[in-house]
Amino acid sequence: MTARFHCPVAISVGVEMPLPEEAAHHAARVLRLAEGDAVVLFDGEGGEYAARLVRVGREVWVRVESHAAADRESPLTVSLVQGLAVADKMDWIVQKATELGVAAVHPVAASRSVMKLTGDRADKRVAHWQGVAVAACEQSGRNRVPVVSPVRSLAQWLADWRAGAGKAGQCWVLDPQGAIPLARMAPPAGPVALLIGPEGGWTEQELVAIRGAGAQAVTLGPRILRTETAGLAALAAMQGLWGDFGAGSGATGGPGCEPGA
């Protein structure tokens, strides 16, 4: 497969340009690409560019040859609202959710979250997770990078959602006691925020607040899934039911839409 690099800079057909430092290092030192090798560049806003390496040394330069309006976004617009889990689990969740077509990831601090993040430490972790999402786009062929939002408390996220995306979208929370199996839900006609609890699950008080914000409780079946499994299983199921895993019927959220929560 042709190597793909995220280049969040202005890209124009017919010009020669240096790759950003991280992409250049990966091309020259990790993949050992050479002059003349073909690569694909994308800026994260949609579409991609075919390019070819013209200089490999202290800097790596490419010549941009053509543009393709390639769109590999899901017809579903799903934001994953993930209760903070320990670092390696969060990396896994962000990576796989990106591969599964999530539109955005919103980390929330829950009562039972094992990992506690505030201040500079929280900002550094969010920047790291954004890098994980970029790498997952490079691997999976996505040309739009889902945004990983700053860490918020659950209460703050619910308030932001009700003030913004909640006016036009839906909110679903995975609950082992949920009354409606996911497969019986109507195909979403707009953005969906999918709430997943941390390792210990949501507290009863949190579930009351979530339902009070208008969220619909849904279930994936009789088994209780781990936090790093639940959201990914739900995303895959939604893609199979209404997205681009085959059926693709009923969803009208539109590719690349951001719920804004």
N, C-alpha and C positions, 0 to 999 in steps of 0.2 A: 504494500500500500504506500502511496506517495506520502511523504512526511508533511504534516500540517502544522502551521505555526500561527498563534494568535499575535497579531501586530496592531495594537490599539493606536495607530497613527494614520495619517492621511496616506492612502494608497492610490496610485494612478497608473493606468495601463500605459506602457511604453517608456516608463522611467526606470532608472536604476536607483536603488535605495539600500541603506544598511539595515540589517535586521536588528531589532531591539536586543540589548545585551543578553537577556535570558534566552531568547530564541536562538541567538547566534551561538551561545555556549552549547545549547542542546544539539544544534545542527552539526557543529564542528567537533565537539569533544565527546558527545554521547553517541550520536548516530554516525559520526565519521563520514559525513557527506563531503563530496568533492565538487570542484568546479564543473558545471555542466549538468549536475543533478537537478531533477525537477522537484519542486515543492509547491505547496498550496498555502496561501496566506488568507487570513480573514481578520476583520477588525472588530467582530463581535456584534455588529449592527445589522447583519444580513448579507448574504452573498459571499463569494470567495473569488480569489485571484490565482490563476496559474502563473507560476514564476520559475526562474531557473537561476541557480547559483552562478555568479560570474567572478566572485573573488572569495577565497577562503583563507583567512590568516588571522591577524590580530582583530580585524573586523570581517564580518561576513556580509557580502553584498549580493543582491539579487536583481535580476531584470524582470519586471512585471510584464507578462505577455498577453494576458486576456482576463476578462471578468465573466463570471457566470452567476446568474441570479438564483443560485441553488438554495432551496428552502427545505430544510429537513425538520421543521418544527411540528410539534403535535397539533392537531386541531383542538385539543383540550388546553385550557389555561388553568393549570393547577399550581397553587403556591403551597409548599410544604411548611407548616408551622410546627417546628420540631422542639419538644422539650429538651433542654440541654442534656446531653449524654457525655460520658467520658471521651477524651480527645480522639482516641483511635476509632471509636464508634461514630463520632461526628464526622470524621474524615470519610469513613466508609459511606455514611448516609448521604453526604453532599455529593460524593463521586457518583454513586449509583443512581441517586435521584436525577442528577444531570443527564446521565446516560438514558434514563427513562423519560426524559422530556419535560421535567419540571420547569415552570416559568420563573420561580423564585424560591429561595429558602429563607425562612424567618426563624432564627434561633430565639427561643424564649426561656427565661429562667423560671423554673417551676419549683414548688415546695420540695419535691423529692429529687430534684436534680443533684447528682453526685458532684458534678463539676460546678464550681462557683466562679463566675467571671465578672470583673468590674474594671473600669478605668482602662489604662494602657494595655493591660493583659487581655481584656476583652477585644480591644481594637486590633491587637496583633493576631488573635485567633480568627477574627472575622476576615482579616487580610489573608491569612493562611487558607481559610476555607474558600475564599474567592479564587485563590490560585488553584486549589483543588478542582473547582468548577471549570476553570479555564483549561486545565490539563484534560479533564474529562471531555470537554468539547473538542479539543484537538484529536483525541482518540476516537470519539464516536461520530465525528462528521458534522456536529452541530455548528452553525455559523452565528448563532445568537447565544450570548453567555448569560445564564441566569444570574441575577443579582443575589448576593448573600447580604441580608440587611444587618444593621447593628443589633447586638443583643438587647432585648427588652424584657421587662417583666411580663407575665401573662396578662395582668391587668392593663398594662400600657398597650400591649398589642391589641387586646379586645377593644379598648377605647379608640385606638387608631383605626381599626377595622370598621367599627360602627360609624366613624366619622367619614370614612373614605370608601373603600371597596365594598363595604357591607351594604351600601345603597344600591349596588348593581349586581353583586355576586352572592354566592352561597357559602355557608360555612358548615363543614362536616367534621365531626369528632369521632375518632375510632373509640368504641366503648364495648368491652366484652358483653355488657348487658344491653347493648344497643337494640332498639326495637326493630330496626329495619336492616335486613341484609343488604350489603352494597349492591348486589346484583338486581335487587328489586327497586333501586332508586331510579327515578326518571333521568334520562340523559341530561347532563347539565347544559343550560342554554347560555351560560356565561362563565365568568371566572368562579373557581372553587378554591376556598382555603381549607386545607386538610390538616387537622390538628392531631398530633401524635404526642402522647405523654412520655416522660423520661423513664429511666430504668424502673423506678417504683410505681409508675403510673400517676395519673392525676389524683389529687385528693378529692374527697367528696365536695369540699368547699369550692375547689377549682371547677369541678364538673357543674356545680350549680351556677357559677359565674359564666361558664361557657354556654350552657343551655339558656341562661338568661339573656345572653347576647344574640340569641336566635339560631344557635348552631343545631343542626340535626345529628343525633346520635346514630351511627351506623356500625354494623359488625361485619367481620370477615368470616365468621363461623364460630364453632364451639371451642376452638383452642385459643389460648392466650399467647400472643406473639411477643417476642422481645422488641424493645424500642427500635433496634437497628434492622428488624425484619418487618415490623408492622407497616411503616410508611411506604417502604419499597414494594411490599406485597400489594398494598392498596393502589399504588401508582400503576403497577403492572396490570392489576385487574381492571382498572379504569381504562387503560390503553386497549386492553382486550375487548372490553364491553363497548366503548364508544370512541376510542382513539384510533391510532394508526397501526395497531397490531393485527388488523385484518378487517374487522367489521366497519369501524369508523363511521357509525351512524349516529346522527342526532346532535352531536356537539357543535356549538356555533360560537365558541369563544374566540376563535381566530388565532392563527399562528403568531407567536411572538408577543401576544398581549400580556401586559403586566397588571395584575390586580391592584397594585398600589398599596397593599397593606404592609 
